[in-house]
């Protein structure tokens, strides 16, 4: 059995290897991708549950396992295991603080997304929906009930390909860090503070955090 200390050492080493494999010659202070295919490729490269942790715009977090194009135009899926969220990506940014890679992180910025129309309100930052494999959205309450009615009033059971998804409607940002990074070990960072800062402001915040930790 691997101890927590051994996992921490392995995790940060794997994170460093992943970063260096993206930038084999020299790790830049900053790199940015804006093409959807490029963003998906990078997210898939670092997408591994035991490698990373992704902090959500409104607080909380989950392990990113993969990404792919969504049915909705201009959108992608962010998978955590068998479930996924739907976002409209604006750009994916890599930021390095220099030195060891344990403080290096990725920032996925997203654009506003029109509400699905399932609900009558559009003031939330995200909407949670039942998702059918053909791309149809339903009220989340149907999922809790375990079935829904089709257009002809016939009762339909959910399949294994159906799931519950969150669609992020407002402009915002996700932060992806090494799973055992110092930043991820601080419970307070689960409050979504990165989403209240610009990329530049958050970078400065991370630099200050590293200085405080090193002291």
C-alpha positions as CSV (number, residue, x, y, z in Angstrom):
1,X,0.0,0.0,0.0
2,X,1.3,3.5,-0.9
3,X,1.5,5.9,2.0
4,X,0.1,9.4,1.8
5,X,3.6,10.8,1.8
6,X,4.7,8.4,-1.0
7,X,1.6,9.4,-3.1
8,X,2.4,13.1,-2.6
9,X,5.9,12.6,-3.9
10,X,4.7,10.6,-6.8
11,X,1.9,13.0,-7.6
12,X,4.1,16.1,-7.8
13,X,6.7,14.2,-9.9
14,X,4.0,13.1,-12.3
15,X,2.6,16.7,-12.5
16,X,6.1,18.0,-13.3
17,X,6.5,15.3,-16.0
18,X,3.2,16.3,-17.5
19,X,4.1,20.0,-17.6
20,X,7.6,19.3,-19.1
21,X,6.0,17.0,-21.7
22,X,3.9,19.9,-22.9
23,X,6.9,22.2,-22.9
24,X,9.9,19.9,-23.5
25,X,12.4,22.6,-24.3
26,X,11.6,25.3,-21.7
27,X,8.7,25.9,-19.4
28,X,7.2,29.4,-20.2
29,X,5.9,31.8,-17.5
30,X,2.6,31.8,-19.4
31,X,1.0,30.0,-22.3
32,X,-2.5,30.4,-23.8
33,X,-4.7,28.2,-26.0
34,X,-7.8,29.5,-27.7
35,X,-8.7,26.9,-30.2
36,X,-11.2,24.3,-28.9
37,X,-9.3,21.3,-30.2
38,X,-6.1,22.5,-28.5
39,X,-7.8,23.1,-25.2
40,X,-9.3,19.7,-25.3
41,X,-6.0,18.1,-26.1
42,X,-4.3,19.8,-23.2
43,X,-7.1,19.0,-20.8
44,X,-7.0,15.4,-21.8
45,X,-3.3,15.3,-21.3
46,X,-3.5,16.4,-17.7
47,X,-6.9,14.7,-17.1
48,X,-6.2,12.0,-14.6
49,X,-8.1,11.6,-11.3
50,X,-4.9,10.8,-9.2
51,X,-3.0,13.7,-10.9
52,X,-5.1,16.8,-10.7
53,X,-7.9,18.6,-8.9
54,X,-10.1,21.2,-10.6
55,X,-11.5,24.0,-8.5
56,X,-14.9,25.2,-9.7
57,X,-16.0,28.9,-10.2
58,X,-18.6,28.9,-7.5
59,X,-16.7,26.8,-4.9
60,X,-15.9,23.2,-4.5
61,X,-13.9,21.0,-6.8
62,X,-13.5,17.6,-8.5
63,X,-10.9,15.6,-10.3
64,X,-10.8,16.3,-14.1
65,X,-10.5,13.0,-16.0
66,X,-11.1,14.1,-19.6
67,X,-12.7,16.5,-22.0
68,X,-14.5,16.3,-25.4
69,X,-16.6,18.4,-27.7
70,X,-20.2,18.8,-26.6
71,X,-23.3,18.7,-28.9
72,X,-23.9,22.3,-28.3
73,X,-21.9,24.5,-30.6
74,X,-18.8,26.1,-29.1
75,X,-19.1,24.0,-25.9
76,X,-17.0,21.2,-24.4
77,X,-17.6,18.6,-21.7
78,X,-15.5,18.4,-18.6
79,X,-15.6,14.9,-17.3
80,X,-15.1,13.7,-13.7
81,X,-15.5,10.0,-14.0
82,X,-18.8,9.2,-15.7
83,X,-20.3,12.6,-15.1
84,X,-19.6,15.9,-16.9
85,X,-20.2,19.6,-16.9
86,X,-20.9,21.7,-20.0
87,X,-19.0,25.0,-20.5
88,X,-18.3,27.4,-23.4
89,X,-14.5,27.8,-23.2
90,X,-12.8,31.1,-23.9
91,X,-9.2,30.2,-23.4
92,X,-7.0,27.8,-21.4
93,X,-4.0,29.4,-19.7
94,X,-0.9,27.8,-18.2
95,X,0.9,29.8,-15.5
96,X,4.2,28.9,-14.0
97,X,5.7,30.5,-10.9
98,X,9.1,29.2,-11.8
99,X,11.2,26.8,-9.8
100,X,9.6,23.5,-9.1
101,X,6.3,22.8,-10.9
102,X,4.2,22.1,-7.8
103,X,2.8,25.7,-7.9
104,X,2.2,25.6,-11.7
105,X,-1.5,25.6,-12.7
106,X,-4.0,25.8,-15.5
107,X,-6.8,28.3,-15.7
108,X,-9.8,27.6,-17.9
109,X,-11.8,30.7,-18.6
110,X,-15.4,30.3,-19.9
111,X,-17.8,32.6,-21.7
112,X,-21.5,33.1,-20.9
113,X,-23.9,30.4,-22.1
114,X,-27.6,30.8,-22.9
115,X,-29.9,29.0,-20.5
116,X,-31.4,25.7,-21.8
117,X,-34.9,27.0,-21.5
118,X,-35.9,24.1,-19.3
119,X,-36.4,26.5,-16.3
120,X,-38.2,29.8,-16.2
121,X,-35.4,31.6,-14.5
122,X,-31.9,32.6,-15.8
123,X,-30.3,34.3,-12.9
124,X,-28.2,31.4,-11.7
125,X,-24.5,30.9,-12.5
126,X,-25.3,27.3,-13.5
127,X,-28.2,25.1,-14.1
128,X,-28.4,21.4,-13.2
129,X,-30.3,19.2,-15.6
130,X,-31.1,15.6,-16.5
131,X,-29.3,14.9,-19.8
132,X,-30.4,12.3,-22.4
133,X,-27.8,10.7,-24.6
134,X,-29.2,12.5,-27.7
135,X,-28.5,15.9,-26.1
136,X,-32.0,16.6,-24.8
137,X,-32.2,18.5,-21.5
138,X,-34.9,17.8,-18.9
139,X,-35.7,19.2,-15.5
140,X,-33.5,17.6,-12.8
141,X,-36.5,16.5,-10.9
142,X,-37.2,13.9,-13.5
143,X,-33.9,12.3,-12.7
144,X,-34.7,12.2,-9.0
145,X,-38.1,10.6,-9.9
146,X,-36.3,8.0,-12.1
147,X,-38.3,8.4,-15.3
148,X,-39.8,11.0,-17.7
149,X,-42.7,11.2,-20.2
150,X,-41.8,11.4,-23.9
151,X,-43.7,13.7,-26.4
152,X,-46.5,11.1,-26.6
153,X,-47.0,10.8,-22.9
154,X,-45.2,7.4,-22.7
155,X,-43.2,6.7,-19.6
156,X,-39.5,6.4,-20.4
157,X,-36.8,5.0,-18.1
158,X,-33.4,6.6,-18.1
159,X,-30.6,4.6,-19.7
160,X,-27.0,4.1,-18.6
161,X,-26.0,6.7,-21.2
162,X,-28.2,9.4,-19.6
163,X,-26.9,11.4,-16.6
164,X,-27.1,14.7,-14.7
165,X,-25.1,17.7,-15.9
166,X,-24.4,21.2,-14.9
167,X,-24.3,23.9,-17.6
168,X,-22.3,26.9,-16.5
169,X,-24.1,30.0,-17.7
170,X,-22.0,32.9,-16.5
171,X,-18.5,34.1,-17.4
172,X,-16.0,32.5,-15.0
173,X,-12.9,30.4,-14.5
174,X,-11.8,27.0,-13.3
175,X,-8.3,26.3,-11.8
176,X,-6.6,23.0,-12.3
177,X,-3.7,22.2,-9.9
178,X,-1.7,19.1,-8.9
179,X,-3.8,17.0,-6.6
180,X,-1.2,17.2,-3.7
181,X,-0.1,20.8,-4.4
182,X,0.1,23.1,-1.4
183,X,-2.7,25.2,-2.9
184,X,-5.1,22.2,-3.0
185,X,-4.3,21.3,0.6
186,X,-5.7,24.7,1.9
187,X,-9.4,24.1,2.6
188,X,-10.2,27.8,2.3
189,X,-9.3,27.8,-1.4
190,X,-12.5,25.8,-2.0
191,X,-14.4,29.1,-1.8
192,X,-13.9,29.9,-5.5
193,X,-11.7,32.9,-4.8
194,X,-9.9,32.4,-8.1
195,X,-13.2,33.3,-9.9
196,X,-13.2,36.7,-8.2
197,X,-9.8,37.6,-9.7
198,X,-8.5,38.2,-13.2
199,X,-5.8,35.9,-14.5
200,X,-3.1,38.5,-13.6
201,X,-4.5,39.2,-10.1
202,X,-4.7,35.5,-9.3
203,X,-1.2,34.9,-10.5
204,X,0.0,37.6,-8.1
205,X,-2.0,36.0,-5.4
206,X,-0.4,32.6,-6.0
207,X,3.1,34.2,-5.9
208,X,2.3,35.8,-2.5
209,X,0.9,32.5,-1.3
210,X,4.1,30.7,-2.2
211,X,6.2,33.3,-0.5
212,X,4.1,33.0,2.7
213,X,4.3,29.2,2.6
214,X,8.1,29.3,2.1
215,X,8.5,31.6,5.1
